[in-house]
């Protein structure tokens, strides 16, 4: 359940710095999530609507009413180059809030993609356009335009808090939200983590076991693990 103001559009957004956003775009969701202290993930039911969908950008948020996509047209005006639209709903709804026409409008504003805790349609067209979308459902069911929501308010999307200007990264592993004030710090931590992983990857390629690399044998023995011929 969303607890926020209804019927307002905030036109001023403090976005994460473009250098930090560019740095984060080099890393996968799993690496960023781990580097940030294993926080920030949206629920795994939010999936890419086509396999190669991937995005990284600053959040412009929209709060929808169930079965009503009116505010998707309102949020389009607030998109700036490099933004990702994050759409939540006041209650669960899997109707098709978004399709290729809105994607065309969003892209013209410089949008990098959409994350929506709801349904979308026109998936073949979205893939052809290579407009990344991560959604709760794919659903041909249409929507109405009758009830106000809000734009650029904090929302809960896939159980994750998203504030306007936060960084949203999405790939085949899921969606992660990086608070705007932590973007540069998390990018640096992700780079360090990836460098360490590459070193371990080389050791695995050489045949070393994780049992030895991570010093697991002693703790396993202490817990009573035994080997029998």
Secondary structure in CASP SS format (residue, H / E / C, confidence):
PFRMAT SS
TARGET T0000
AUTHOR 0000-0000-0000
METHOD secondary structure of the structure
MODEL  1
X C 1.00
X C 1.00
X C 1.00
X C 1.00
X C 1.00
X C 1.00
X C 1.00
X C 1.00
X E 1.00
X C 1.00
X C 1.00
X C 1.00
X C 1.00
X C 1.00
X C 1.00
X C 1.00
X C 1.00
X H 1.00
X H 1.00
X H 1.00
X H 1.00
X H 1.00
X H 1.00
X H 1.00
X C 1.00
X C 1.00
X C 1.00
X C 1.00
X H 1.00
X H 1.00
X H 1.00
X H 1.00
X H 1.00
X H 1.00
X H 1.00
X C 1.00
X C 1.00
X C 1.00
X C 1.00
X C 1.00
X E 1.00
X C 1.00
X C 1.00
X C 1.00
X C 1.00
X C 1.00
X E 1.00
X E 1.00
X C 1.00
X C 1.00
X C 1.00
X C 1.00
X C 1.00
X C 1.00
X E 1.00
X E 1.00
X E 1.00
X E 1.00
X E 1.00
X E 1.00
X E 1.00
X E 1.00
X E 1.00
X E 1.00
X E 1.00
X C 1.00
X C 1.00
X E 1.00
X C 1.00
X H 1.00
X H 1.00
X H 1.00
X H 1.00
X H 1.00
X H 1.00
X H 1.00
X C 1.00
X C 1.00
X C 1.00
X C 1.00
X C 1.00
X C 1.00
X E 1.00
X E 1.00
X E 1.00
X E 1.00
X E 1.00
X E 1.00
X E 1.00
X C 1.00
X C 1.00
X C 1.00
X C 1.00
X C 1.00
X C 1.00
X E 1.00
X E 1.00
X E 1.00
X C 1.00
X H 1.00
X H 1.00
X H 1.00
X H 1.00
X H 1.00
X H 1.00
X H 1.00
X H 1.00
X H 1.00
X C 1.00
X C 1.00
X C 1.00
X C 1.00
X C 1.00
X E 1.00
X E 1.00
X E 1.00
X E 1.00
X E 1.00
X E 1.00
X E 1.00
X C 1.00
X C 1.00
X H 1.00
X H 1.00
X H 1.00
X H 1.00
X H 1.00
X H 1.00
X H 1.00
X C 1.00
X C 1.00
X C 1.00
X E 1.00
X E 1.00
X E 1.00
X E 1.00
X E 1.00
X E 1.00
X C 1.00
X C 1.00
X C 1.00
X C 1.00
X C 1.00
X E 1.00
X C 1.00
X C 1.00
X C 1.00
X C 1.00
X C 1.00
X E 1.00
X E 1.00
X C 1.00
X C 1.00
X C 1.00
X E 1.00
X E 1.00
X E 1.00
X C 1.00
X C 1.00
X E 1.00
X E 1.00
X E 1.00
X C 1.00
X C 1.00
X C 1.00
X C 1.00
X E 1.00
X E 1.00
X E 1.00
X E 1.00
X E 1.00
X C 1.00
X C 1.00
X E 1.00
X E 1.00
X E 1.00
X E 1.00
X E 1.00
X C 1.00
X H 1.00
X H 1.00
X H 1.00
X H 1.00
X H 1.00
X H 1.00
X H 1.00
X H 1.00
X H 1.00
X H 1.00
X H 1.00
X H 1.00
X H 1.00
X H 1.00
X H 1.00
X H 1.00
X H 1.00
X H 1.00
X H 1.00
X H 1.00
X H 1.00
X H 1.00
X H 1.00
X H 1.00
X H 1.00
X H 1.00
X C 1.00
X C 1.00
X C 1.00
X C 1.00
X H 1.00
X H 1.00
X H 1.00
X H 1.00
X C 1.00
X C 1.00
X H 1.00
X H 1.00
X H 1.00
X H 1.00
X H 1.00
X H 1.00
X H 1.00
X C 1.00
X C 1.00
X C 1.00
X C 1.00
X C 1.00
X C 1.00
X C 1.00
END
